[in-house]
């Protein structure tokens, strides 16, 4: 328990895992090593910020485990066409990903899921809304640039240093690529989108999932990623999940 609730950043672990992730972008385990090393302080602050929102006290009191809810096909199957929930279900069906699968990968320490502490519940909440944020932002869940963009967006939203490490390393990797400056511009644009958007961790996700996607993006001030879309128009990825 003491180790899990240590809020000081572990820079050595965070940077080492970040570099390993850049070497193998599909090694999702490294993402969670970075997050565990770097984000606990930000998540503790995020929990208290949640409590200061209008509905945050109720959300925190209910302590819904979103991974369980989002992994229930009976919960996700009935969202109307055009809603955030319907787009989420289509994305999950297309990729084969699941909230429960993400939870299992993230559970590097076997006892972590059993920690009964509000900060750890909030940490799981941020993990479990990741794929919903893919839907809201329009970044595909199965392409490295898209993931880097969502990471930058997530840093702007959560202030978790783990997100910052991955975003910066992604931008540095972009310097070695032929069209790297355009990819860097897209990642920086994602950070700016995250700063301008409403604070997503405070949302009631049951209500949000039932909301029309276009209306949700407008209400949350999630602006169109013009630079990203321009890059994707000239560099299409065959077979990538479209969330536009």
WOMOTA-V243864 format. One line per field, one symbol per residue. phi: phi as a letter, one per 20 degrees, with the letter a starting at -180 (. if undefined). burial: + if it has 24 or more other C-alpha atoms within 12 Angstrom, else -. Layout:
phi->???
burial->???
This chain:
phi->.gffdeeefdfffffffffffffbgeefgfgffffffddffffffffffgfeegdffffffflfefffffeefffefdffgnefffffffffffenfbffffffffefegeffefebfffffgfffffegfffgffenefeccgfgffffffgfffedmfffffgffffffffffeegdffffffffffffffffefffffefefffffeeggffffffeleffeffffffffecfdgnffecf
burial->---++-+-++---++-++++++--+--+++++++++++++++++-++-++-----+--++--+-+++++++----+--+---++++++++++----++++-++++++----++----++++++++++++++++++++++++++++++++++++++++++++++++++++++-++-------++++++++++++++-+++++++++--+++++++-++--+-++++-+++-++--------++++
